[in-house]
Amino acid sequence: MTVSEYATKFEDLCRFSPHYNTMETEEDKCVKFENGLRPDIKQLIGFSEIRN
């Protein structure tokens, strides 16, 4: 699965979780997204600490 496909699937599934549908939990959502990436990809973006 590509990162783009993963991102699309992640967003599709997040709409079913009330926890991830507020602005206050945007950082939690970013962390959850990063944790679901393959380890090799996660390592490449891990230094960026994307949070929004």
Residue pairs with C-beta under 8 A, 6 or more apart in sequence:
1 9
3 37
3 41
6 36
6 37
7 33
10 32
10 33
10 36
14 20
14 21
14 29
15 21
19 25
19 28
20 28
20 29
20 32
26 51
26 52
27 51
27 52
30 50
30 51
30 52
34 42
34 45
34 46
34 50
35 42
37 45
